[in-house]
Amino acid sequence: MTSGAINRPSRLLYVVIEDWAFLLSRLPMARAARDAGFEVHVASNVNEGRAAIEAEGFVLHPIPFKRGGLSPLAAMRAVLAIRKIENAIDPAVVHHSALQCCVLGSLAALDRDFPIVNAITGLGYIFTSPSLLARLLKQGMVLLLPWLLNRRHSNILVENPDDRDALLALGARPERITLIPGSGVDADRLQPLPEPDGPITIGFVGRLLVDKGIRALVAAHDLLRTQGHSINLIIRGDPDPANPASVSPDEVESWIRRPGVARLGYVDNIATLWRTAHIAVLPSHREGLPVALMEAAACGRPLVATDAPGCREICIANQTGLLVPIEDPPALASAILTLAQSRELRARFGAAARKLVEDKLSAHIIGRSIVELYNKLSNEKRAALSAAFSPPAR
């Protein structure tokens, strides 16, 4: 490192498993950092997101992440690839997004002196699944995470109080934890929408995983149709074969053959869905802060979600929506029917959801918070560099 590094724009490196995950959940933060003067780099698997990432002016670095696998060789390749990128760009701050990147990125940075943001965006499959594999992986994380997250240059970013409390219980030090609720939603682009005409329609947006509650939602919809309620369901999402909790394509095909169920293909603007749906539903087992519900809220839609970490931060009971127990199709059907039968309640919850986004969850508000954190960390590094290159006192 040379003294010239002190005067260049601070380089911020995001380490994200997939390019689509960066575009879905980190883009508002990255835009705020870019607008604040950071030179933004993104290390990720590259599939179809290259053009969109590079159009933002970010520098993209392909990296060989393998999702859903336990291969030590694949993990080592990823760790070495991260180190190679860090050697090349000398980042002022590195932001690891989600648990797998936090672990691999922290291992890559064991002997480095730059600050790290370990963003725990929900604790995911290994903390929610009752399977033997998930329980074994959880035991490994219980041992590994405190050691990695409490290292000298590590800073922990969480999106909801439940994840903060879970990490504290694992042994994370409270002074290392910052809570910023999500990555923000573009409340200027996503505006409140009038209710559509026609039968009441509920919308689900997310990967088609058991722990997103998609089976419970389909079962709840079946109950409503069996009871004679002409309520429609639009599913926006795909199975995720790399995730052990994914449903199969054949199962999805069986759903869309049922009366009142449709599947929406990819859309650039999620408002396309909320123009045709009256109610947003996400019966997930655990989230960081779900983008799907924030986007629906920005469009003025009332919410139905599980009383689970992350969900209850945006779906506030009897204020922005209704909460139900996890994996409880009858309760889910009842909540949906309550909103379906009351236009006044939908309007009241939808307006409150929009106000929550404007007051606390917009990209502008979250962007300011994350830039403050990045600036604090990068300024600390610059101060250390300046001290290293200053002539000794005489």
Backbone torsions as a table, in degrees:
resi	resn	phi	psi	omega
1	MET	NA	140.2	-178.9
2	THR	-115.4	168.1	179.4
3	SER	-66.2	-21.8	177.3
4	GLY	-63.3	-25.0	179.3
5	ALA	-63.0	-24.4	-177.9
6	ILE	-67.5	-29.7	-172.2
7	ASN	-96.5	-7.2	-179.6
8	ARG	-83.3	165.1	174.6
9	PRO	-58.4	142.6	178.1
10	SER	-65.1	132.7	-179.8
11	ARG	-96.9	129.7	-179.9
12	LEU	-114.5	125.1	-179.6
13	LEU	-111.8	120.3	170.3
14	TYR	-92.7	132.5	173.9
15	VAL	-114.5	111.5	-172.9
16	VAL	-133.6	140.0	-176.4
17	ILE	-58.0	-50.3	-174.5
18	GLU	-126.4	148.2	178.3
19	ASP	-62.5	-36.6	179.5
20	TRP	-66.2	-32.4	178.6
21	ALA	-68.2	-37.6	175.9
22	PHE	-62.3	-47.4	-178.3
23	LEU	-65.2	-33.5	-178.3
24	LEU	-74.5	-42.8	-166.8
25	SER	-124.6	-11.1	-179.7
26	ARG	-113.8	-12.4	-172.5
27	LEU	-57.8	-45.5	178.9
28	PRO	-59.6	-38.9	177.4
29	MET	-64.3	-44.8	-178.5
30	ALA	-64.2	-38.5	176.8
31	ARG	-63.2	-42.7	178.8
32	ALA	-62.5	-40.2	178.7
33	ALA	-66.1	-43.2	177.4
34	ARG	-59.9	-45.8	-177.9
35	ASP	-67.4	-22.1	177.7
36	ALA	-87.2	0.4	175.3
37	GLY	107.4	0.7	177.7
38	PHE	-77.1	146.3	169.5
39	GLU	-91.1	113.2	-169.4
40	VAL	-96.5	128.0	175.4
41	HIS	-118.8	147.3	-179.3
42	VAL	-130.1	121.3	174.8
43	ALA	-106.8	121.9	-172.1
44	SER	-164.7	160.0	160.2
45	ASN	-58.3	138.5	-179.1
46	VAL	-113.7	119.3	177.7
47	ASN	-119.9	-91.5	-178.6
48	GLU	-111.3	7.8	-174.8
49	GLY	-96.6	-0.2	-174.5
50	ARG	-55.3	-51.8	-174.2
51	ALA	-61.6	-42.7	-178.1
52	ALA	-66.3	-39.3	179.8
53	ILE	-68.6	-46.4	-178.4
54	GLU	-69.1	-28.0	177.0
55	ALA	-64.9	-22.9	177.2
56	GLU	-79.7	-6.5	-176.7
57	GLY	87.8	12.6	179.1
58	PHE	-88.8	151.8	177.8
59	VAL	-94.1	121.8	-174.9
60	LEU	-101.1	133.2	179.3
61	HIS	-122.3	107.5	177.0
62	PRO	-62.6	142.7	-177.0
63	ILE	-144.4	142.8	-172.9
64	PRO	-87.3	65.0	175.0
65	PHE	-75.7	146.3	174.4
66	LYS	-123.1	110.8	179.0
67	ARG	-82.1	145.8	172.2
68	GLY	76.6	8.0	-179.2
69	GLY	-116.8	162.9	-179.5
70	LEU	-119.7	19.3	-176.0
71	SER	-70.3	119.7	175.0
72	PRO	-60.5	-35.1	179.5
73	LEU	-64.2	-42.9	178.2
74	ALA	-64.4	-39.7	178.7
75	ALA	-64.2	-41.8	179.5
76	MET	-64.1	-39.8	177.8
77	ARG	-60.6	-42.3	179.5
78	ALA	-65.3	-43.5	179.1
79	VAL	-59.8	-45.4	179.7
80	LEU	-65.9	-36.4	178.4
81	ALA	-66.1	-40.1	177.3
82	ILE	-62.8	-44.8	179.6
83	ARG	-60.7	-39.0	-179.8
84	LYS	-63.0	-42.7	178.6
85	ILE	-64.8	-44.2	-179.8
86	GLU	-63.0	-37.9	176.5
87	ASN	-62.8	-37.0	-175.9
88	ALA	-74.3	-37.1	-171.8
89	ILE	-106.9	-14.6	-180.0
90	ASP	50.4	69.0	-174.5
91	PRO	-70.2	149.5	172.2
92	ALA	-79.6	-34.5	178.6
93	VAL	-143.7	141.6	173.5
94	VAL	-118.7	128.7	-177.9
95	HIS	-112.3	109.3	176.2
96	HIS	-89.8	127.6	-175.6
97	SER	-109.0	116.7	177.0
98	ALA	82.6	162.6	-165.1
99	LEU	-59.9	-46.3	-177.3
100	GLN	-61.2	-43.4	178.5
101	CYS	-68.3	-34.1	177.4
102	CYS	-61.3	-41.9	-179.0
103	VAL	-70.1	-53.6	-176.9
104	LEU	-65.8	-42.2	179.9
105	GLY	-65.7	-38.7	178.2
106	SER	-67.2	-37.4	175.1
107	LEU	-64.5	-37.9	178.9
108	ALA	-65.6	-26.3	-173.7
109	ALA	-105.4	19.9	-175.0
110	LEU	-57.0	-36.1	-176.8
111	ASP	-107.7	18.0	-176.7
112	ARG	-98.8	161.2	-176.7
113	ASP	-114.0	8.0	177.7
114	PHE	-85.7	152.4	178.6
115	PRO	-71.4	146.5	-178.7
116	ILE	-120.9	137.5	169.4
117	VAL	-107.3	111.4	176.4
118	ASN	-95.4	100.8	-175.5
119	ALA	-90.8	109.1	178.1
120	ILE	-90.8	95.0	-174.2
121	THR	-92.9	63.0	-173.3
122	GLY	92.0	146.3	-175.5
123	LEU	-91.2	-7.4	162.8
124	GLY	67.9	-163.4	-169.0
125	TYR	-54.7	-45.6	-172.6
126	ILE	-71.1	-16.6	178.1
127	PHE	-100.2	-9.4	-177.8
128	THR	-113.3	-26.2	-175.8
129	SER	-81.7	140.4	176.2
130	PRO	-86.3	3.5	-175.7
131	SER	-66.7	157.2	179.5
132	LEU	-61.2	-43.6	179.2
133	LEU	-58.8	-46.0	-179.4
134	ALA	-62.9	-39.3	179.9
135	ARG	-65.6	-38.7	177.7
136	LEU	-65.8	-44.0	178.7
137	LEU	-63.5	-37.9	179.0
138	LYS	-62.0	-41.2	178.5
139	GLN	-61.1	-39.3	176.7
140	GLY	-63.9	-41.9	179.4
141	MET	-66.3	-36.7	179.1
142	VAL	-58.8	-35.2	179.5
143	LEU	-81.7	-39.5	-171.2
144	LEU	-82.3	-41.4	-170.8
145	LEU	-60.3	-48.2	-178.9
146	PRO	-58.3	-38.5	179.8
147	TRP	-63.7	-43.6	-179.3
148	LEU	-73.2	-45.0	-172.1
149	LEU	-74.7	-20.4	-179.0
150	ASN	-96.1	7.8	179.9
151	ARG	-67.7	162.7	-167.0
152	ARG	-53.1	-43.9	-173.7
153	HIS	-98.8	9.7	-176.5
154	SER	-87.1	136.7	173.3
155	ASN	-128.4	133.5	-173.5
156	ILE	-104.2	128.9	178.3
157	LEU	-114.0	124.8	177.2
158	VAL	-123.0	161.3	-175.3
159	GLU	-108.4	-9.7	179.5
160	ASN	-152.8	158.9	-176.8
161	PRO	-63.8	-30.6	-178.9
162	ASP	-64.5	-42.0	178.4
163	ASP	-66.7	-37.8	175.9
164	ARG	-59.6	-46.7	-178.2
165	ASP	-65.9	-37.7	178.9
166	ALA	-64.2	-40.1	179.5
167	LEU	-71.1	-37.1	174.9
168	LEU	-61.3	-40.7	178.8
169	ALA	-65.1	-28.6	177.5
170	LEU	-77.5	-15.7	178.8
171	GLY	117.2	4.9	175.9
172	ALA	-65.4	143.7	-178.8
173	ARG	-81.7	132.1	-174.6
174	PRO	-60.1	-32.8	-178.4
175	GLU	-69.3	-13.3	179.7
176	ARG	-92.4	-6.2	-172.4
177	ILE	-100.1	131.6	171.4
178	THR	-120.8	134.0	177.5
179	LEU	-105.0	115.9	172.1
180	ILE	-126.1	120.4	-171.1
181	PRO	-75.2	88.2	175.6
182	GLY	83.0	-169.8	-179.5
183	SER	-104.8	-1.8	178.3
184	GLY	92.8	155.1	178.7
185	VAL	-128.4	142.7	-176.8
186	ASP	-74.7	91.3	-177.3
187	ALA	-76.0	-11.7	173.7
188	ASP	-79.6	-39.6	179.9
189	ARG	-77.8	-41.7	-179.6
190	LEU	-95.3	109.7	-176.4
191	GLN	-111.0	158.1	176.7
192	PRO	-57.2	137.1	-176.5
193	LEU	-114.3	145.2	174.0
194	PRO	-67.6	154.3	176.8
195	GLU	-64.9	141.9	176.0
196	PRO	-73.9	161.1	172.4
197	ASP	-79.3	171.1	173.6
198	GLY	92.5	-173.8	-177.9
199	PRO	-61.0	151.9	177.6
200	ILE	-59.6	132.2	-178.8
201	THR	-125.9	132.8	176.0
202	ILE	-105.5	144.8	-178.8
203	GLY	-119.6	138.0	174.6
204	PHE	-121.6	130.4	176.9
205	VAL	-125.8	124.2	177.8
206	GLY	159.0	170.2	173.0
207	ARG	-65.1	147.6	-175.4
208	LEU	-87.7	80.2	-177.7
209	LEU	-118.0	148.6	176.5
210	VAL	-58.8	-41.5	-177.2
211	ASP	-80.2	1.1	164.8
212	LYS	-87.5	-5.1	176.9
213	GLY	82.1	17.3	-174.6
214	ILE	-66.7	-38.0	177.6
215	ARG	-65.4	-40.9	177.6
216	ALA	-61.7	-37.6	179.9
217	LEU	-67.6	-44.5	178.2
218	VAL	-62.0	-40.4	178.0
219	ALA	-64.3	-40.2	177.9
220	ALA	-64.3	-40.3	178.5
221	HIS	-65.2	-39.7	175.9
222	ASP	-58.1	-43.3	179.0
223	LEU	-60.1	-45.4	-178.5
224	LEU	-62.6	-42.5	179.5
225	ARG	-67.8	-38.3	178.1
226	THR	-62.8	-33.8	179.1
227	GLN	-78.6	-1.4	176.5
228	GLY	93.7	12.0	-179.8
229	HIS	-92.2	122.7	-178.2
230	SER	-84.5	67.5	179.4
231	ILE	-105.3	131.4	-177.5
232	ASN	-99.4	157.1	178.8
233	LEU	-127.8	126.1	172.5
234	ILE	-110.9	125.2	178.9
235	ILE	-105.4	123.3	175.6
236	ARG	-116.6	99.4	-179.9
237	GLY	166.9	171.1	-177.5
238	ASP	-130.7	155.1	169.0
239	PRO	-60.6	159.3	-179.9
240	ASP	-128.5	88.4	-173.7
241	PRO	-57.5	-24.1	179.8
242	ALA	-75.8	-11.6	-179.4
243	ASN	-101.8	127.6	-178.2
244	PRO	-60.6	-19.6	-178.2
245	ALA	-91.5	6.4	-176.8
246	SER	-68.6	143.5	169.0
247	VAL	-81.9	165.0	-177.0
248	SER	-89.3	154.6	174.4
249	PRO	-57.2	-35.3	179.6
250	ASP	-64.2	-39.1	178.1
251	GLU	-64.7	-41.2	178.0
252	VAL	-61.5	-42.9	178.2
253	GLU	-60.4	-36.3	178.3
254	SER	-66.2	-32.7	179.1
255	TRP	-66.4	-46.0	-172.2
256	ILE	-77.6	-3.4	171.5
257	ARG	-86.4	-6.0	-178.2
258	ARG	-84.4	152.4	178.2
259	PRO	-60.2	134.4	174.0
260	GLY	81.6	6.8	179.5
261	VAL	-113.8	131.5	176.7
262	ALA	-135.1	153.8	177.3
263	ARG	-119.1	126.2	-178.7
264	LEU	-92.8	132.4	175.9
265	GLY	-74.2	-174.4	-177.5
266	TYR	-62.6	136.3	174.5
267	VAL	-130.8	138.4	178.7
268	ASP	-66.9	-37.3	-176.5
269	ASN	-114.5	112.2	-175.9
270	ILE	-64.3	-17.8	176.4
271	ALA	-60.4	-22.6	175.9
272	THR	-56.7	-40.3	177.0
273	LEU	-68.4	-47.1	-172.2
274	TRP	-74.5	-10.9	170.0
275	ARG	-71.5	-21.9	-176.0
276	THR	-111.0	-4.2	-178.2
277	ALA	-118.6	144.3	-178.3
278	HIS	-92.7	-29.9	-170.6
279	ILE	-137.1	136.2	175.6
280	ALA	-98.8	131.1	-177.2
281	VAL	-126.8	131.0	174.0
282	LEU	-142.5	93.0	-178.4
283	PRO	-88.1	51.5	-173.3
284	SER	-75.5	156.4	177.6
285	HIS	-80.5	-31.3	-179.1
286	ARG	-168.5	139.1	178.8
287	GLU	-137.9	167.7	166.1
288	GLY	-80.1	-78.8	164.5
289	LEU	-146.9	108.6	-165.9
290	PRO	-68.6	121.6	177.5
291	VAL	-58.5	-38.9	-177.4
292	ALA	-57.1	-43.9	-179.5
293	LEU	-74.4	-34.3	176.9
294	MET	-63.8	-41.2	178.5
295	GLU	-65.7	-42.4	177.5
296	ALA	-62.5	-42.2	178.6
297	ALA	-62.2	-40.8	178.4
298	ALA	-60.3	-31.3	178.9
299	CYS	-85.6	4.3	176.2
300	GLY	79.2	27.8	179.9
301	ARG	-96.3	138.8	173.4
302	PRO	-70.5	157.3	-170.7
303	LEU	-120.2	148.1	166.8
304	VAL	-130.0	126.8	-177.7
305	ALA	-150.9	169.2	176.7
306	THR	-79.7	151.9	176.3
307	ASP	-78.7	72.0	-172.8
308	ALA	-132.1	158.0	177.4
309	PRO	-50.0	137.5	179.1
310	GLY	85.7	-50.6	-179.7
311	CYS	-62.7	-45.0	-174.7
312	ARG	-73.6	-7.7	176.0
313	GLU	-77.7	-24.1	-179.9
314	ILE	-111.2	-37.6	174.6
315	CYS	-92.9	90.1	-176.9
316	ILE	-89.4	124.9	-170.7
317	ALA	-55.2	126.2	176.9
318	ASN	60.1	19.8	175.2
319	GLN	-125.1	-57.5	175.6
320	THR	-107.8	-8.7	-179.1
321	GLY	177.6	-162.4	-178.9
322	LEU	-121.7	138.6	179.4
323	LEU	-106.1	144.7	180.0
324	VAL	-134.2	161.7	175.8
325	PRO	-66.7	158.8	177.3
326	ILE	-68.7	138.1	176.1
327	GLU	52.5	52.2	179.1
328	ASP	-131.4	79.4	-176.0
329	PRO	-55.8	-40.8	178.3
330	PRO	-61.1	-43.0	178.4
331	ALA	-65.4	-38.5	178.6
332	LEU	-64.3	-43.9	178.1
333	ALA	-62.0	-40.6	-179.6
334	SER	-63.8	-42.9	179.7
335	ALA	-64.6	-44.0	178.4
336	ILE	-60.3	-43.4	-179.1
337	LEU	-64.9	-38.2	178.0
338	THR	-56.7	-46.3	179.2
339	LEU	-72.3	-37.6	-179.2
340	ALA	-60.9	-31.4	-175.3
341	GLN	-92.1	1.9	-178.0
342	SER	-135.7	100.1	176.0
343	ARG	-62.7	-37.4	-179.4
344	GLU	-63.0	-42.3	-179.9
345	LEU	-66.9	-40.8	177.3
346	ARG	-60.3	-43.6	-178.7
347	ALA	-65.5	-42.1	-177.9
348	ARG	-67.0	-46.9	179.1
349	PHE	-64.9	-40.7	-179.4
350	GLY	-63.3	-41.0	177.8
351	ALA	-65.7	-40.0	178.7
352	ALA	-67.4	-36.6	178.4
353	ALA	-64.4	-43.8	177.4
354	ARG	-60.8	-43.2	-179.2
355	LYS	-64.7	-36.4	177.1
356	LEU	-61.0	-42.5	176.7
357	VAL	-61.8	-47.8	-178.3
358	GLU	-61.9	-38.8	-173.6
359	ASP	-82.6	-30.8	-169.9
360	LYS	-135.6	-21.1	-166.3
361	LEU	-123.6	9.7	-179.3
362	SER	-71.6	158.7	178.5
363	ALA	-59.8	-33.7	179.3
364	HIS	-64.3	-45.8	-176.9
365	ILE	-68.8	-49.0	-179.6
366	ILE	-66.0	-37.1	178.1
367	GLY	-59.3	-42.7	178.3
368	ARG	-62.0	-41.4	-178.4
369	SER	-65.3	-44.0	-177.3
370	ILE	-71.0	-36.4	178.2
371	VAL	-65.4	-37.4	175.5
372	GLU	-58.8	-42.0	178.8
373	LEU	-66.3	-47.4	178.9
374	TYR	-59.4	-44.0	-179.1
375	ASN	-63.4	-42.2	178.9
376	LYS	-58.7	-46.6	-176.7
377	LEU	-70.4	-43.3	-178.3
378	SER	-69.9	-33.8	177.2
379	ASN	-66.2	-36.0	176.2
380	GLU	-63.7	-38.9	178.5
381	LYS	-68.5	-43.5	178.6
382	ARG	-59.5	-40.8	179.1
383	ALA	-62.5	-40.1	178.6
384	ALA	-65.5	-40.2	177.7
385	LEU	-64.7	-43.7	179.9
386	SER	-60.2	-40.8	179.4
387	ALA	-65.8	-36.3	-178.3
388	ALA	-67.9	-31.9	-176.2
389	PHE	-99.7	-0.5	177.1
390	SER	-75.2	144.1	177.3
391	PRO	-66.8	145.2	179.9
392	PRO	-62.4	147.7	177.8
393	ALA	-64.8	141.4	179.8
394	ARG	-93.4	NA	NA
